[in-house]
Amino acid sequence: MGNVVVVGSQWGDEGKGKIVDWLSERADVVVRFQGGHNAGHTLVIDTEVYKLSLLPSGIVRGGKKSVIGNGVVVDPWALLSEMEKLRGQGVEITPASFEVAANATLIMPYHRELDALREDATKGVKIGTTRRGIGPAYEDKVGRRALRVCDLQSREMVEARLEVALTHHNALRLGLGHEAMDGKVIADDLMAIADQILPFMSNVWRTLEKAENDGKRILFEGAQGTLLDIDHGTYPYVTSSNTVAGQAAGGSGMGPSSLGYILGITKAYTTRVGEGPFPTEQDNEIGKFLGEKGHEFGTVTARPRRCGWFDAVLVRQSLAIGGVTGIALTKLDVLDGMKELKVCTGYKHKGEIVDYLPYGMEDQASVEAVYETMEGWSGTTFGARSWADLPAEAVKYIRRIEELIGVPVALLSTSPERDDTILVKDPFKP
C-alpha cells in the first residue's frame, strides 16, 4: 500500500507542514479530509515561505493533484483569497491540479458572525475558537441545513438552502440581540463568486478511486491534532471535527483499507493554543524559553502557544486511538542547550498513578504530571541529517520517547528546512 495518512498526535502545531511537504514530493495526490481554514501550515521551499490554511500542502508543488475532501468545511471567499495569494507567489492553480468535493459544506458569513457572537456571550467556559465559522458550519452540516459546493450551480437551490439555514440562524441572532440577515444579499454574494469556484468542483471519491487504481501514491493531510478531536480530545476544548486518522476515509470518500501507513507528527516537547487542560505546561522561564526559541505562535491566529515538557501519556493515548504506525519527531533542535529535560510518564489522579487522561473536565484539570528527568545536551541537533550528527544524549532522549509511547520514530526533523530530515522509515514503502 503506497498511501500515507498524516495526523498530529498532540494539540496541533506539531510541524505537519514541513513533513507533509517533504512527503508530498513523493506523492501524486495530496488530500485534505477535515477541518477548515482554522489550521495553518507553514512551508519553506527554496527560501520561499508559503502559509496555507485551507489548500493542501501539495498545491505549491507542480505536477501534483491537490484535493479538498468532503470532510472539510470550505469558506469560499477564504479559498479564493488563498488561491490569489499563492498565485501571486508564482503557484499555478488550475482544475487539473486542484479539486474540491462537490459535497463539501460551505462556511457562510452568518457562521463566522455566530462563532464570535457566541464566544463573546458565553460566561464561564470559553473554547478559544478562531472565530472563523468552523464550528457553526459543522453544526449546520449535522443539522442538515448546510449549503454545499454543488449548490452553487443554481441560484434557486442557493436561495432555497439559505431559507432553511436562516430560519435557524436568524432566530439565534435575534436571541443574541443582533439583526436578522437577508438571504437575498447572501445569495447575491455567493453567485458573484460561484463561477470562480465551480470549475474546481468534482466527485472527489471518483478522482481518488482512479488514482488508487492507477497505482498513484495518495497523501492524506490532517489538520489540528488528535487531542483536539471532537470525540477523543480534551472536550469541550476541542475543534469541531474528527481529527484522528480514521477520518481520512470518511472525509475523502475512500475506504479504510486504502489508508496505508499512519504517520503521527509529534513535537519533542508539548504546546497548545487557547484554553483547556495542559498537564505538563510550564508557565515559567522554561515555558518562555521553549516558546521563544521554538517561535511558538499560531500560523493562523498569531496567538502565543502555551509550552511544556513532552507528555508521553497523552502521545501514547493519541497514537493508540489513531492506529499510528510511526511518528515524525519534530523540533528536537529547540531543546539544544538545556541542561536537563523532563518527560511525563504518568499522572497522579485521586491518589493513584494512571497512564491515561480521563475524559471528565474536572478530572482532566486535576491530574498532576509525574516526571522522569533526563540529561540534556550541550551540542546541537540543528540541521542534522544523520544519527551520527546527533549528540549521544539526544539519541538517548529519542529512544526513551519511543519506549514510552510504544511507536517507533520514522522521521526526525531537525530544522524548518525540508531537507534537514533524518529518514528512518519511508512511509510510502511497505
FIVO-705845 format. One line per 2 residues: number of its first residue (from 1); their letters; for each residue x, y, z negated of N, C-alpha, C. Coordinates in steps of 0.2 Angstrom, whole numbers, always signed. Atoms other than C-alpha are relative to their C-alpha. Layout:
<atoms>
NUM	a	X:Y:Z:X:Y:Z:X:Y:Z ~ ...
</atoms>
This chain:
<atoms>
1	mg	+4:-6:+0:+0:+0:+0:+4:+6:+0 ~ -4:-5:-1:+8:+16:+6:-3:+7:-3
3	nv	+4:-6:+2:-4:+28:-3:+2:+2:-8 ~ -2:-2:+7:+0:+38:-19:-5:+5:-3
5	vv	+5:-4:+4:-11:+47:-32:+5:+4:-5 ~ -3:-4:+5:-3:+62:-42:-4:+3:-4
7	vg	+5:-3:+5:-11:+67:-58:+5:+3:-6 ~ -4:-2:+6:-5:+77:-73:-2:-4:-6
9	sq	+1:+5:+6:-3:+67:-89:+0:+4:-7 ~ +1:-4:+6:-4:+82:-101:-6:+5:+1
11	wg	+5:-5:-1:-14:+98:-101:+1:+5:+6 ~ -2:-4:-6:-9:+103:-83:+7:+4:-1
13	de	-7:-4:-1:+6:+114:-78:+6:-4:-1 ~ -6:+5:+1:+17:+99:-78:+5:+1:+5
15	gk	-5:+0:-6:+26:+104:-62:-2:-4:+6 ~ +2:+4:-5:+15:+95:-50:+1:+3:+7
17	gk	-1:-3:-6:+18:+107:-36:+6:-2:+3 ~ -7:+2:-3:+36:+103:-33:+0:-7:+2
19	iv	+0:+8:-1:+33:+84:-35:-4:-1:+6 ~ +5:+1:-5:+18:+85:-23:+4:+2:+7
21	dw	-4:-2:-6:+29:+95:-11:+5:-5:+2 ~ -5:+5:-1:+43:+83:-12:-3:-7:+3
23	ls	+3:+6:-3:+31:+68:-9:-3:+2:+7 ~ +4:-1:-6:+21:+77:+5:+5:+0:+6
25	er	-5:+1:-6:+37:+77:+16:+0:-7:+2 ~ +0:+7:-2:+35:+58:+16:-7:-2:+2
27	ad	+7:+2:-2:+16:+58:+18:-2:+3:+7 ~ +3:-2:-6:+5:+60:+33:-6:+4:-1
29	vv	+6:-3:+2:-11:+66:+24:+1:+2:-7 ~ +0:-2:+7:-12:+76:+8:-8:+2:-2
31	vr	+7:-1:+2:-29:+77:-1:-1:+2:-7 ~ +2:-2:+7:-36:+87:-15:-7:-3:-1
33	fq	+6:+4:+2:-50:+77:-24:-4:+3:-6 ~ +4:-3:+6:-56:+88:-39:+2:+7:-1
35	gg	-2:-7:+2:-56:+105:-47:-2:+5:+5 ~ +1:-5:-4:-56:+121:-38:+6:+5:+0
37	hn	-5:-5:+0:-46:+137:-37:+2:+3:-6 ~ -2:-1:+6:-43:+137:-55:+7:-3:-2
39	ag	-7:+3:+2:-27:+127:-54:+5:+2:+5 ~ -5:-3:-4:-11:+134:-47:+6:-5:+1
41	ht	-7:+3:-1:+4:+126:-39:+5:+5:+3 ~ -5:-4:-3:+20:+135:-35:+5:-4:+3
43	lv	-5:+4:-4:+31:+128:-21:+5:+5:+2 ~ -6:-4:-2:+48:+134:-17:+3:-4:+6
45	id	-3:+4:-6:+54:+129:+1:+4:+5:+3 ~ -5:-4:-3:+70:+136:+8:-1:+8:-2
47	te	+0:-7:+4:+69:+151:-5:-7:+3:+1 ~ +7:-3:-1:+51:+155:+1:-5:-3:-5
49	vy	+5:+2:+5:+38:+154:-13:-7:+1:+2 ~ +7:+0:-2:+21:+149:-10:-4:-2:-6
51	kl	+4:+1:+6:+7:+150:-23:-7:-2:+2 ~ +7:+3:-2:-8:+138:-20:-4:-1:-5
53	sl	+5:+1:+5:-24:+137:-29:-5:-5:+2 ~ +5:+4:-2:-36:+128:-18:+2:-5:+6
55	lp	-2:+4:-6:-27:+122:-2:+5:-5:-3 ~ -5:+6:+1:-17:+105:-3:+7:+3:+1
57	sg	-7:-2:-1:+1:+107:-5:+3:-1:+7 ~ -2:+2:-7:+4:+99:+12:-1:+5:+5
59	iv	+2:-5:-5:-3:+114:+21:+6:+4:+2 ~ -6:-5:-1:+14:+123:+20:+5:-4:+4
61	rg	-4:+4:-4:+22:+108:+30:-3:-2:+6 ~ +3:+2:-6:+20:+106:+48:-1:-7:+2
63	gk	+1:+7:-2:+14:+90:+56:-4:-4:-6 ~ +4:+4:+5:+3:+85:+40:-7:+2:+1
65	ks	+7:-1:+1:-15:+84:+38:-2:+1:-7 ~ +2:-2:+7:-22:+93:+23:-8:+0:+0
67	vi	+7:+1:+1:-39:+89:+16:-3:+2:-6 ~ +4:-2:+7:-51:+96:+3:-6:-5:+0
69	gn	+5:+5:+1:-62:+82:-3:-6:+2:-3 ~ +7:-1:+2:-80:+81:-8:+0:+2:-8
71	gv	+0:-1:+8:-75:+81:-27:+3:+7:-2 ~ -2:-7:+1:-68:+99:-25:-6:+5:+0
73	vv	+5:-5:-1:-79:+114:-28:+4:+6:+3 ~ -3:-4:-4:-75:+127:-15:-3:+7:+0
75	dp	+2:-7:-1:-76:+146:-16:+2:+2:+7 ~ -2:-2:-7:-77:+151:+2:+4:+6:+2
77	wa	-3:-6:-1:-71:+168:+0:+7:-1:-2 ~ -7:+2:+2:-56:+162:-10:+4:-4:+4
79	ll	-4:+4:-5:-52:+149:+3:+2:+4:+5 ~ -2:-4:-6:-52:+162:+17:+6:+4:-2
81	se	-5:-5:+3:-41:+174:+6:+7:-4:+0 ~ -7:+4:+0:-28:+160:+3:+2:-2:+6
83	me	-2:+1:-7:-28:+155:+21:+3:+6:+3 ~ -3:-6:-3:-25:+173:+26:+7:+1:-3
85	kl	-6:-2:+4:-11:+175:+13:+6:-5:+3 ~ -5:+5:-2:-2:+159:+19:+2:+1:+8
87	rg	-1:-2:-7:-4:+164:+37:+5:+6:+1 ~ -5:-6:+0:+5:+180:+33:+7:-2:-2
89	qg	-6:+3:+2:+19:+169:+26:+3:-5:+6 ~ -2:+4:-6:+20:+160:+43:-3:-7:+0
91	ve	+3:+6:+0:+10:+145:+39:-6:-1:+5 ~ +5:+1:-4:-1:+138:+53:-5:-4:-2
93	it	+5:+4:+3:-18:+133:+48:-6:-1:+6 ~ +5:+1:-5:-30:+125:+61:-4:-6:-1
95	pa	+4:+6:+1:-44:+112:+62:+4:-6:+1 ~ -4:+6:-1:-31:+100:+67:+5:-2:-6
97	sf	-5:+1:+6:-20:+102:+51:-4:+1:-6 ~ +4:-1:+6:-34:+106:+39:-7:-2:+1
99	ev	+7:+2:+0:-51:+99:+35:-3:+1:-7 ~ +3:+0:+7:-64:+102:+21:-6:-4:+1
101	aa	+6:+4:-1:-78:+90:+17:-6:+3:+0 ~ +7:-3:-1:-95:+94:+23:-4:+0:-6
103	na	+4:+1:+6:-102:+88:+7:+3:+3:-7 ~ -3:-4:+5:-91:+99:-4:-4:+5:-3
105	tl	+4:-5:+3:-100:+110:-16:+3:+7:+0 ~ -3:-7:+0:-98:+129:-14:-1:+4:-6
107	im	+1:-5:+6:-95:+142:-28:-3:+6:+3 ~ +3:-6:-2:-106:+156:-27:+1:+6:-4
109	py	-1:-6:+5:-105:+174:-34:-3:+0:-6 ~ +4:+1:+6:-118:+170:-47:+4:-5:-5
111	hr	-4:+4:+4:-106:+156:-53:+5:+3:-3 ~ -5:-3:+3:-92:+167:-56:-2:+5:-5
113	el	+3:-5:+5:-103:+180:-65:-2:-4:-6 ~ +3:+4:+6:-111:+167:-76:+6:-3:-4
115	da	-6:+2:+4:-94:+160:-81:+2:+5:-5 ~ -2:-6:+5:-89:+177:-88:-5:+2:-5
117	lr	+5:-2:+5:-106:+181:-95:-1:-4:-6 ~ +1:+5:+5:-107:+165:-105:+6:+0:-5
119	ed	-6:+0:+4:-89:+166:-111:+0:+6:-5 ~ +0:-6:+4:-91:+184:-117:-6:-1:-5
121	at	+6:+0:+4:-108:+180:-125:+0:-5:-6 ~ +0:+6:+5:-103:+164:-134:+4:+2:-7
123	kg	-3:-1:+7:-100:+165:-153:+3:-6:-2 ~ -3:+6:+3:-88:+153:-161:+5:-3:+5
125	vk	-4:+3:-5:-80:+141:-149:+0:+3:+7 ~ -1:-2:-7:-73:+148:-133:+4:-5:+3
127	ig	-3:+5:-3:-67:+137:-120:+7:+2:+3 ~ -6:-2:-3:-54:+148:-112:-1:-1:+7
129	tt	+1:+1:-8:-62:+147:-94:+4:+5:+4 ~ -3:-5:-4:-53:+155:-80:-5:+5:+3
131	rr	+5:-5:-2:-69:+164:-76:-1:+0:+8 ~ +0:+0:-7:-69:+158:-58:-6:-4:+3
133	gi	+7:+3:-2:-86:+149:-57:+1:-7:+0 ~ -1:+7:-1:-79:+132:-58:-5:-4:-3
135	gp	+5:+4:+4:-90:+125:-72:-7:+1:+2 ~ +7:-1:-3:-106:+133:-66:-2:-3:+6
137	ay	+0:+3:-6:-103:+126:-49:-1:-7:-1 ~ +1:+7:+1:-101:+109:-55:-7:-2:-4
139	ed	+7:+1:+3:-117:+111:-66:-5:+0:+5 ~ +5:+0:-5:-127:+115:-51:+1:-6:+5
141	kv	-1:+6:-4:-119:+100:-41:-4:-5:-4 ~ +3:+6:+4:-125:+88:-55:-8:+2:-1
143	gr	+7:-2:+1:-142:+98:-57:-3:+0:+7 ~ +2:+1:-6:-144:+95:-38:-4:+7:+3
145	ra	+3:-6:-3:-147:+114:-34:+6:+4:+3 ~ -6:-3:-3:-130:+117:-26:+0:+1:+7
147	lr	-1:-1:-7:-126:+124:-9:+7:-4:+2 ~ -6:+4:-2:-113:+113:+1:+2:+3:+6
149	vc	-3:-3:-6:-102:+117:+15:-4:-1:+6 ~ +5:+2:-6:-114:+108:+28:-6:+5:+0
151	dl	+5:-4:+0:-127:+120:+23:+1:+7:+4 ~ -2:-6:-3:-118:+134:+31:-2:+0:+8
153	qs	+2:+0:-7:-124:+128:+48:-6:+3:+2 ~ +7:-3:-1:-141:+135:+46:-2:+5:-5
155	re	+2:-5:+5:-147:+151:+38:-6:-2:-4 ~ +7:+2:+3:-164:+144:+35:+2:-5:-6
157	mv	-2:+5:+6:-155:+130:+24:+3:+4:-5 ~ -4:-4:+5:-144:+143:+15:-5:+3:-4
159	ea	+6:-4:+4:-160:+153:+10:-4:-5:-4 ~ +4:+4:+4:-169:+138:+5:+4:-3:-6
161	rl	-4:+3:+6:-155:+131:-6:+1:+6:-5 ~ -1:-6:+4:-152:+149:-13:-7:+1:-4
163	ev	+7:-1:+4:-171:+150:-18:+0:-5:-6 ~ +0:+5:+5:-169:+134:-28:+5:+2:-5
165	al	-6:-1:+5:-152:+139:-36:-2:+6:-4 ~ +1:-7:+3:-158:+157:-40:-6:-1:-5
167	th	+5:+2:+5:-174:+150:-49:+3:-1:-7 ~ -4:+2:+7:-162:+143:-62:+4:+6:-2
169	hn	-6:-5:+2:-148:+157:-62:-3:+6:-2 ~ +3:-6:+2:-159:+172:-62:-4:+0:-7
171	al	+3:+1:+6:-168:+165:-77:+5:+1:-6 ~ -6:-1:+5:-151:+164:-86:+2:+7:+0
173	rl	-2:-7:+0:-146:+181:-80:-4:+5:-4 ~ +5:-4:+3:-162:+189:-86:+1:-1:-8
175	gl	+0:+2:+7:-160:+180:-103:+6:+3:-3 ~ -6:-3:+3:-142:+187:-105:+0:+8:+1
177	gh	+0:-7:-1:-148:+204:-101:+3:+3:+6 ~ -3:-3:-6:-142:+206:-83:-6:-1:+5
179	ea	+5:+0:-6:-152:+209:-67:+0:-6:+4 ~ +0:+5:-5:-158:+196:-55:+4:+1:+6
181	md	-4:-1:-7:-148:+193:-39:-5:-1:+6 ~ +4:+0:-6:-155:+195:-22:+2:-6:+5
183	gk	-2:+5:-4:-154:+179:-12:+1:+2:+7 ~ -1:-2:-7:-155:+188:+5:+7:+3:+1
185	vi	-6:-3:-1:-140:+198:+1:+6:-5:+0 ~ -5:+6:+0:-130:+182:-4:+0:-4:+7
187	ad	+0:+3:-6:-136:+174:+12:+3:+4:+5 ~ -4:-5:-4:-130:+189:+22:+7:-1:+0
189	dl	-7:+1:+1:-113:+187:+14:+3:-6:+2 ~ -2:+6:-2:-112:+169:+17:+0:-1:+8
191	ma	+0:+1:-7:-117:+169:+35:+5:+4:+4 ~ -6:-4:-3:-104:+183:+38:+6:-4:+1
193	ia	-7:+3:-1:-90:+171:+35:-1:-8:+2 ~ +2:+7:-2:-99:+154:+40:+4:-2:+6
195	dq	-3:+2:-6:-91:+154:+57:+8:-1:-1 ~ -7:+1:+1:-74:+155:+49:+2:-6:-4
197	il	-1:+6:+4:-77:+140:+38:-2:-6:+4 ~ +3:+6:-3:-87:+128:+49:+5:-3:+5
199	pf	-4:+4:-4:-73:+124:+61:+5:-5:-3 ~ -4:+4:+4:-64:+116:+47:-4:-6:-3
201	ms	+5:+4:+3:-79:+106:+41:+1:-7:+3 ~ +0:+7:-3:-78:+87:+43:-3:-5:-5
203	nv	+2:+6:+4:-84:+70:+37:+7:-3:-3 ~ -7:+2:+2:-68:+68:+27:+1:-8:-1
205	wr	-1:+7:+1:-71:+50:+22:+2:-4:+6 ~ -2:+3:-6:-70:+45:+40:+7:+2:+3
207	tl	-7:-2:-2:-54:+55:+43:+5:-4:-4 ~ -5:+4:+4:-46:+46:+28:+0:-8:+2
209	ek	+1:+7:-2:-53:+29:+34:+4:-1:+6 ~ -4:+1:-6:-45:+31:+51:+7:+1:-2
211	ae	-7:-1:+2:-29:+37:+43:+3:-6:-3 ~ -2:+6:+4:-28:+22:+32:+1:-6:+5
213	nd	+0:+5:-5:-32:+10:+47:+6:+1:+5 ~ -6:-1:-4:-18:+18:+57:+6:+0:-4
215	gk	-6:+1:+4:-6:+15:+43:+3:+6:-2 ~ -2:-6:+2:-4:+33:+38:+1:+0:-8
217	ri	-1:+0:+7:+3:+37:+21:-4:+6:-3 ~ +4:-5:+3:-10:+47:+10:+2:+2:-7
219	lf	-1:-3:+6:-6:+58:-4:-6:+3:-3 ~ +6:-3:+4:-20:+62:-17:+3:+5:-5
221	eg	-3:-5:+5:-16:+78:-26:-5:+2:-5 ~ +4:-1:+6:-24:+80:-43:+2:+7:-2
223	aq	-1:-6:+3:-26:+97:-52:-1:+0:-7 ~ +0:+0:+7:-25:+101:-70:+3:-6:-3
225	gt	-3:+5:+2:-21:+87:-81:-5:-5:-4 ~ +4:+5:+3:-28:+71:-89:-4:+2:-7
227	ll	+3:-2:+6:-31:+79:-106:-5:+6:+1 ~ +5:-5:-1:-42:+92:-98:-6:-4:+4
229	di	+5:+4:-3:-53:+78:-91:-7:+1:-4 ~ +7:-1:+3:-72:+81:-94:-2:-5:-5
231	dh	+1:+5:+4:-73:+64:-102:+5:-2:-5 ~ -6:+3:+4:-56:+59:-108:+4:+5:-3
233	gt	-4:-5:+3:-49:+76:-113:-2:+3:-7 ~ +2:-3:+7:-50:+87:-129:-6:+4:+1
235	yp	+7:-3:+0:-68:+91:-127:-2:+4:-6 ~ +2:-3:-6:-75:+104:-126:+5:+4:+3
237	yv	-5:-4:-3:-59:+112:-122:+3:-3:+6 ~ -2:+4:-6:-58:+104:-105:-2:+4:+6
239	ts	+3:-3:-6:-61:+108:-87:-7:-4:+2 ~ +6:+3:-2:-77:+103:-78:-1:-6:+5
241	sn	+0:+5:-4:-72:+89:-68:+4:-6:-3 ~ -4:+5:+2:-64:+72:-70:+7:+1:+4
243	tv	-7:-1:-3:-45:+74:-68:+4:-6:+0 ~ -4:+6:+0:-40:+56:-70:+1:-3:+7
245	ag	-2:+2:-6:-33:+46:-56:-6:-4:+4 ~ +6:+3:-3:-49:+36:-53:-4:+4:+4
247	qa	+4:-5:-4:-57:+52:-47:+2:+1:+7 ~ -3:+0:-6:-46:+51:-32:-5:-4:+5
249	ag	+4:+4:-4:-58:+38:-25:-7:+4:+1 ~ +7:-3:-1:-75:+46:-28:+1:+7:+2
251	gs	-1:-7:-3:-68:+64:-24:+2:+0:+7 ~ -2:+0:-7:-62:+59:-7:-4:-4:+5
253	gm	+3:+5:-4:-73:+45:-1:+3:-6:+2 ~ -4:+7:-1:-60:+31:-2:-2:-4:-5
255	gp	+1:+4:+5:-62:+16:-11:+6:-1:-5 ~ -5:+1:+5:-52:+12:-27:+6:-4:+2
257	ss	-6:+5:-3:-42:-2:-18:+5:+4:+5 ~ -4:-4:-4:-35:+12:-7:+5:+5:-3
259	lg	-3:-5:+4:-27:+22:-21:+8:-1:+0 ~ -7:+2:+0:-10:+13:-22:+4:+2:-6
261	yi	-5:-2:+5:+4:+20:-33:-3:+6:-4 ~ +3:-5:+4:-2:+31:-48:+6:+3:-3
263	lg	-5:-3:+3:+11:+44:-52:-2:+6:-5 ~ +2:-5:+5:+9:+54:-68:+5:+5:-1
265	it	-5:-6:+1:+18:+71:-69:+0:+2:-7 ~ -1:+0:+7:+25:+73:-86:+5:+5:-2
267	ka	-5:-5:+2:+34:+88:-94:+4:-3:-5 ~ -5:+2:+5:+49:+85:-105:-2:+2:-7
269	yt	+3:-3:+6:+40:+95:-118:-7:+1:+1 ~ +7:-1:-1:+22:+100:-120:-2:+7:+0
271	tr	+3:-6:-1:+12:+115:-115:-8:+0:+1 ~ +7:-1:-2:-6:+121:-114:-2:+7:+0
273	vg	+3:-6:+0:-16:+136:-109:-7:+1:-3 ~ +7:-1:+3:-31:+143:-118:-1:-4:-7
275	eg	+2:+3:+7:-40:+136:-133:+1:-8:+0 ~ +0:+7:+1:-40:+119:-141:+5:-3:-4
277	pf	-5:+3:+4:-31:+107:-151:+7:-1:+3 ~ -7:+1:-3:-12:+105:-149:+5:-2:-6
279	pt	-3:+2:+6:-4:+94:-162:+7:+1:-1 ~ -7:-1:+1:+14:+97:-158:+2:+7:+2
281	eq	-2:-7:-1:+13:+116:-155:+5:+3:-5 ~ -5:-3:+4:+27:+126:-161:-1:+8:+1
283	dn	+1:-7:+0:+21:+144:-165:+5:+3:-4 ~ -6:-2:+3:+38:+149:-169:+6:+2:+5
285	ei	-5:-2:-5:+55:+153:-162:+2:-6:+5 ~ -1:+6:-5:+56:+135:-154:-5:+1:+5
287	gk	+5:-1:-5:+40:+138:-145:+1:+6:+4 ~ -2:-6:-4:+46:+155:-140:+5:-1:+5
289	fl	-6:+2:-4:+62:+148:-133:-2:-4:+6 ~ +3:+4:-6:+53:+135:-123:-4:+4:+5
291	ge	+4:-4:-5:+41:+147:-116:+4:+5:+4 ~ -4:-5:-4:+54:+160:-111:+5:-4:+5
293	kg	-5:+3:-4:+67:+148:-104:-4:-4:+6 ~ +4:+4:-5:+53:+137:-95:-4:+5:+4
295	he	+5:-5:-4:+44:+153:-88:-7:-3:+0 ~ +7:+3:+1:+28:+146:-95:-5:+5:+0
297	fg	+6:-4:-1:+15:+157:-88:-4:-3:+5 ~ +5:+3:-5:-1:+151:-79:+1:+3:+7
299	tv	-1:-2:-7:+1:+152:-60:-6:+4:+2 ~ +6:-3:-2:-17:+157:-58:-2:+6:-5
301	ta	+3:-5:+5:-21:+167:-74:+6:+4:-3 ~ -6:-4:+3:-3:+173:-79:+0:+0:-7
303	rp	+0:+0:+8:-8:+169:-97:+6:-4:-2 ~ -6:+4:+3:+7:+163:-108:-3:-6:-2
305	rr	+1:+6:+2:+7:+145:-111:+2:-1:-7 ~ -2:+2:+7:+7:+138:-129:+5:-6:+1
307	cg	-6:+5:-1:+23:+127:-131:+1:-4:-6 ~ -2:+5:+6:+28:+112:-142:+4:-6:+2
309	wf	-5:+6:-2:+38:+96:-143:-4:-5:+4 ~ +2:+5:-4:+35:+81:-132:-5:-4:-5
311	da	+5:+4:+4:+19:+71:-138:-1:-6:+3 ~ +0:+7:-3:+22:+53:-134:-7:-3:-1
313	vl	+6:+3:+1:+5:+49:-142:-5:+2:+6 ~ +5:-2:-5:-5:+59:-130:+2:-2:+7
315	vr	-2:+2:-6:+5:+55:-115:-1:-8:+1 ~ +1:+7:-1:+4:+36:-118:-8:-1:+1
317	qs	+7:+1:-1:-15:+38:-120:-2:+2:+7 ~ +1:-2:-7:-16:+48:-104:+2:-5:+5
319	la	-3:+5:-5:-6:+35:-94:-4:-6:+0 ~ +4:+6:+1:-16:+21:-101:-7:+1:+4
321	ig	+7:-2:-3:-33:+29:-96:+1:+1:+7 ~ -1:-1:-7:-26:+34:-79:+3:-6:+4
323	gv	-3:+6:-3:-18:+17:-75:+6:+2:+4 ~ -6:-3:-3:-2:+26:-71:+5:-5:+1
325	tg	-6:+5:-1:+12:+16:-63:+6:+2:-2 ~ -6:-3:+2:+26:+28:-66:+0:+7:-1
327	ia	+0:-7:+1:+30:+45:-71:+5:+4:+3 ~ -5:-4:-2:+39:+60:-64:+1:+5:-6
329	lt	-2:-4:+6:+48:+69:-79:+3:+6:+3 ~ -1:-6:-2:+49:+87:-76:+3:+5:-5
331	kl	-2:-5:+5:+58:+102:-84:+5:-2:-5 ~ -5:+3:+5:+71:+92:-93:+5:+6:-1
333	dv	-5:-5:+1:+83:+107:-90:-1:+5:-5 ~ +2:-5:+5:+73:+118:-101:+3:-2:-7
335	ld	-2:+2:+6:+79:+108:-116:+8:+0:-1 ~ -8:-1:+1:+98:+111:-112:+2:+5:-5
337	gm	-3:-4:+5:+107:+118:-126:-3:+0:-7 ~ +3:+1:+6:+95:+113:-140:+4:-5:-4
339	ke	-4:+5:+4:+104:+105:-155:-3:-6:-2 ~ +4:+6:+1:+90:+94:-159:-6:+0:+3
341	lk	+7:+0:-3:+74:+88:-152:-4:-4:-4 ~ +5:+4:+4:+58:+81:-159:-5:-3:+5
343	vc	+5:+4:-4:+46:+68:-151:-5:-2:-5 ~ +6:+2:+5:+29:+65:-159:-1:-7:+2
345	tg	+1:+7:-1:+27:+46:-161:-6:-2:-3 ~ +6:+2:+3:+11:+46:-171:-4:+6:-3
347	yk	+3:-5:+4:-2:+56:-181:-2:-2:-7 ~ +3:+1:+7:-7:+57:-199:-7:+2:+1
349	hk	+8:-1:-1:-26:+56:-199:-3:-4:-6 ~ +4:+2:+6:-36:+54:-215:+4:-6:-4
351	ge	-4:+4:+5:-22:+46:-225:+4:-6:+4 ~ -3:+6:-3:-17:+34:-211:+5:+3:+6
353	iv	-4:-2:-6:-4:+34:-196:-4:-3:+6 ~ +3:+3:-6:-13:+32:-180:+4:+1:+7
355	dy	-3:-1:-6:-7:+30:-162:-4:+3:+6 ~ +5:-3:-5:-21:+39:-153:-3:+7:-2
357	lp	+3:-6:+2:-30:+56:-153:-8:-2:+0 ~ +7:+1:+0:-48:+54:-159:-4:+5:+4
359	yg	+4:-4:-4:-62:+61:-150:-4:+6:-3 ~ +4:-5:+3:-71:+72:-163:+4:+6:-1
361	me	-3:-6:+0:-67:+90:-163:+4:+2:-7 ~ -3:-1:+7:-64:+91:-182:+6:-5:-1
363	dq	-6:+5:+1:-53:+75:-181:+6:+3:+4 ~ -5:-2:-4:-43:+82:-167:+4:+6:-3
365	as	-3:-6:+3:-40:+99:-176:+4:-2:-6 ~ -3:+1:+6:-35:+90:-192:+6:-5:+0
367	ve	-5:+5:+0:-22:+77:-186:+7:+4:+0 ~ -6:-2:+2:-4:+80:-191:+6:-4:+4
369	av	-5:+3:-4:+11:+76:-179:+5:-4:-5 ~ -5:+3:+3:+23:+63:-185:+6:+0:+5
371	ye	-5:-1:-4:+40:+66:-178:+6:-5:-1 ~ -6:+3:+0:+56:+57:-173:+5:+5:+2
373	tm	-5:-5:-2:+71:+68:-172:+6:-3:+4 ~ -5:+2:-5:+84:+66:-158:+6:+5:+1
375	eg	-5:-5:-1:+101:+74:-155:-1:+3:+7 ~ +0:-4:-7:+101:+87:-141:+6:-1:+3
377	ws	-6:+1:-3:+114:+90:-129:+3:+7:+2 ~ -3:-7:-2:+127:+105:-125:+1:+1:+7
379	gt	-1:+0:-7:+129:+100:-107:-6:+3:+4 ~ +6:-3:-4:+117:+105:-93:-2:-6:+5
381	tf	+3:+4:-5:+105:+95:-83:-3:+3:+6 ~ +3:-4:-5:+100:+109:-72:+3:-2:+7
383	ga	-2:+1:-7:+101:+104:-53:+3:-7:+0 ~ -3:+7:-1:+107:+86:-57:-4:-4:+5
385	rs	+3:+4:-5:+104:+74:-43:+2:-7:-1 ~ -1:+7:+2:+110:+58:-51:+1:-1:-7
387	wa	+0:+2:+8:+110:+49:-68:+7:+2:-2 ~ -7:-2:+2:+129:+52:-68:+1:+7:-2
389	dl	-1:-7:+2:+127:+70:-69:-4:+2:-6 ~ +4:-2:+6:+116:+70:-85:+4:-2:-6
391	pa	-3:+2:+6:+123:+71:-102:-3:-6:-3 ~ +2:+6:+3:+123:+55:-112:-7:+1:-4
393	ea	+5:-1:+5:+111:+62:-125:-7:+1:+4 ~ +6:-1:-4:+99:+67:-111:-3:-6:+3
395	vk	+2:+6:-2:+98:+50:-104:-3:-4:-6 ~ +3:+4:+5:+95:+43:-121:-7:+3:-2
397	yi	+6:-4:+1:+81:+56:-123:-6:-3:+5 ~ +4:+2:-5:+73:+50:-107:-2:-8:-1
399	rr	+1:+7:+1:+75:+31:-111:-5:-1:-6 ~ +5:+1:+6:+66:+34:-128:-7:+2:+2
401	ie	+7:-2:-2:+52:+43:-120:-3:-6:+4 ~ +3:+6:-4:+50:+28:-108:-3:-6:-5
403	el	+2:+5:+5:+49:+16:-123:-6:+2:-4 ~ +6:-2:+4:+36:+26:-132:-6:+1:+4
405	ig	+6:-1:-4:+24:+29:-118:-1:-6:+4 ~ +2:+6:-3:+26:+12:-110:+0:+0:+7
407	vp	+0:-1:-7:+29:+18:-92:+6:+3:+2 ~ -7:-2:-2:+45:+20:-83:+0:+7:+4
409	va	-1:-6:-4:+52:+36:-75:+1:-2:+7 ~ -1:+2:-7:+50:+35:-56:+4:+6:+3
411	ll	-4:-6:-2:+57:+53:-53:+1:+4:-5 ~ -2:-4:+5:+66:+65:-63:+2:+7:+3
413	st	-1:-7:-3:+65:+84:-59:+5:+4:-4 ~ -5:-4:+4:+80:+95:-64:+0:+7:+1
415	sp	+1:-7:-1:+75:+112:-57:-6:+1:+4 ~ +6:-1:-4:+61:+120:-47:+2:-1:+7
417	er	-2:+1:-7:+71:+117:-31:-2:-8:+2 ~ +3:+7:-2:+63:+102:-21:+6:-6:+0
419	dd	-5:+5:+0:+80:+93:-19:+3:-2:-6 ~ -3:+1:+7:+85:+94:-37:-4:-5:-3
421	ti	+5:+5:+2:+76:+77:-40:+4:-6:+0 ~ -3:+7:+1:+83:+60:-46:-5:-5:+2
423	lv	+4:+5:-2:+74:+46:-37:+2:-7:-3 ~ -1:+7:+3:+72:+30:-47:-4:-5:+4
425	kd	+5:+4:-3:+57:+23:-38:-4:+4:+5 ~ +4:-4:-5:+50:+29:-21:-8:-3:-1
427	pf	+7:+2:+1:+31:+29:-25:-3:-3:+7 ~ +3:+2:-7:+27:+26:-6:+3:-7:+2
429	kp	-2:+7:-2:+37:+10:-5:-2:-5:-5 ~ +2:+5:+5:+30:-6:-13:+6:-3:-4
</atoms>
